[in-house]
Structure formats: structure tokens, C-alpha cells
Amino acid sequence: MAVRTEPNDEAFLASSKALLDERARDLDADVAARLRQARYRALEAKPRPFFWLLPAGGVAAASVAVLAVALWFYQPGRPAPMQGVEDLEILSSPENLELFDDLEFYGWLAERDRTG
């Protein structure tokens, strides 16, 4: 596979290669032999098959799909609307204490309005 390079890149690559070659020539024979052996071992090493990634990827994809569907359909429970909130201010007002004196009357009046 050929790599496309720019003219400036080619000059940089050439100078880098020359510097590395010069440094490689100055290496100790023992170090050079160990580096050569490591290089051959790396080139001869067989890549391990990653066949186990397919089931793991499938499980991960299925988990994400289930989570997405669950979040899509999940509706958090809404609290029941409070009834009579508008009356709470009237009932808690200290000015209307006489209202509590005739609670039976107001209950009877409300029952009468419901029955007609």
C-alpha cells in the first residue's frame, strides 16, 4: 500500500530515515541481534481471531435495544391532582374562623347541590 506524501513530507521522511539508519548502525551487536529477533517474532505472530466479539457485540446491541424500548414506553406515574387547592387558602385564613362554626350546614348545602 503506497502512502501519498507531500514534498515537504518526503524531505522529512528522508531525513528521519537517514537519522534512524545512522543510529541503527551505531547499535551494539547484542542489542541489534535482540531487536532483530523481536522483529521476526512480531512478524511471525499470527493474529488471534476475534470470533468471540460477534456474540458479545450481539448481546450488547440487544441490551441497548431493550433499554431504548423500555425508556421509550416508560411513563412515570403522575401524582393525582390535588382537589380543593383553591379552598385551602380560604380555609387556612385566620379571618374566616366563623366558617368552621357552621361546617354541618355547609356539608348539607353541598349535598343538596349534588342531589339537585
Order of alpha helices (4+ residues) and beta strands (2+ residues): alpha-alpha-alpha-alpha-alpha
